[in-house]
Amino acid sequence: MSAETPEADIPEQVNDQLPADLQPGMVDMEDYIFPDNARRRIPAMMYIVIGIALIVLALVKGDGVFTNRGFLAAGIALVAFGTYSYAAGYPLVLDEQDALVAAGKDAGITIGHASAQMGWRGLMSRPVWRILLYSAEEQPKKRAFIMVDGVDGSIVERIVEDNPENWAELNES
């Protein structure tokens, strides 16, 4: 510290904190419902209906002033895309709580901290839960990353290992 700086100008401790209403905390999961992938089927049916209408219009009216072969191509494309969207609209059967339970059973550890994230897998966009979990000890001894299928609850991928992180330094501070 230099002689020119008075000690009264230096704060003893800087407290940089979030306001109380922005503090992270537990969220009541009953208040939140994760959107179901089956919602994709609503626009899919709209694509199919509009596509069929364009195909019928192109076949009935032919090549005219208001219609042309583009109507037929657009109709076929909309029906194809709508069919794909309808097939990819798997209903989400497992919520995040069910996925956490399945992951905990598969990992064979008592769950401490955990996180669940929704993802999609493959060309047909099958919903999967990506679960990251730690064992329940003060300094977790195990950690796991498990992917649980959101439709049938099967385990898609699984990594369970000893926790290589050293949290002792964090506990001291």
C-alpha positions, -999 to 999 in steps of 0.1 A, spaced: 0 0 0 14 34 -9 17 63 15 -7 85 -6 -37 62 -3 -56 67 29 -69 35 44 -104 48 47 -107 47 9 -100 9 7 -130 -12 15 -123 -41 39 -142 -66 19 -160 -63 -14 -194 -79 -13 -207 -85 -48 -240 -103 -43 -272 -108 -63 -304 -93 -50 -325 -117 -30 -351 -122 -58 -323 -133 -82 -306 -158 -59 -305 -193 -74 -327 -218 -55 -348 -249 -59 -376 -246 -85 -408 -263 -77 -410 -288 -106 -448 -292 -102 -452 -256 -115 -433 -264 -147 -443 -290 -173 -418 -297 -200 -433 -293 -235 -442 -326 -252 -427 -334 -286 -461 -347 -297 -469 -310 -303 -450 -314 -336 -479 -334 -349 -502 -304 -350 -483 -284 -377 -474 -317 -394 -511 -323 -400 -515 -288 -413 -486 -294 -438 -502 -326 -450 -536 -310 -454 -523 -280 -473 -500 -302 -494 -529 -324 -504 -550 -293 -512 -522 -280 -535 -518 -314 -552 -556 -316 -559 -556 -280 -571 -527 -287 -595 -544 -319 -608 -578 -303 -612 -569 -269 -626 -538 -280 -645 -515 -255 -660 -535 -223 -659 -532 -186 -650 -534 -192 -612 -519 -227 -610 -489 -244 -625 -466 -274 -619 -451 -256 -590 -483 -262 -570 -478 -300 -575 -441 -298 -565 -449 -277 -534 -478 -300 -525 -456 -331 -527 -429 -314 -506 -454 -304 -480 -469 -338 -477 -434 -354 -474 -422 -329 -448 -455 -332 -429 -452 -370 -429 -417 -368 -415 -427 -342 -389 -456 -364 -378 -434 -395 -375 -408 -375 -355 -434 -362 -331 -427 -389 -304 -447 -384 -273 -425 -376 -243 -435 -403 -217 -408 -397 -191 -404 -364 -173 -371 -353 -158 -379 -368 -124 -385 -402 -139 -353 -399 -159 -334 -390 -128 -347 -420 -110 -338 -443 -139 -303 -428 -141 -298 -432 -104 -308 -469 -105 -286 -476 -135 -256 -458 -120 -260 -477 -87 -252 -446 -66 -272 -424 -42 -278 -392 -61 -265 -359 -46 -263 -330 -71 -279 -337 -105 -289 -320 -136 -313 -330 -164 -314 -317 -199 -337 -325 -228 -320 -334 -261 -329 -352 -293 -312 -381 -309 -310 -394 -344 -327 -385 -377 -362 -391 -362 -354 -367 -333 -362 -392 -305 -363 -373 -272 -336 -383 -246 -328 -369 -212 -291 -361 -206 -285 -367 -169 -253 -355 -151 -252 -367 -115 -229 -368 -85 -229 -392 -55 -244 -378 -23 -212 -376 -2 -199 -342 10 -172 -345 -16 -187 -367 -43 -168 -399 -49 -186 -409 -81 -200 -390 -110 -221 -402 -140 -234 -391 -173 -264 -411 -184 -287 -407 -214 -322 -419 -208 -347 -424 -237 -377 -401 -231 -401 -425 -248 -395 -459 -233 -371 -451 -204 -342 -473 -216 -306 -463 -210 -290 -451 -242 -255 -442 -230 -238 -446 -197 -205 -433 -182 -199 -438 -145 -165 -430 -130 -147 -420 -99 -149 -382 -94 -115 -368 -105 -123 -333 -92 -109 -322 -59 -134 -301 -41 -114 -298 -8 -100 -265 -19 -135 -251 -24 -147 -263 10 -118 -245 27 -126 -211 12 
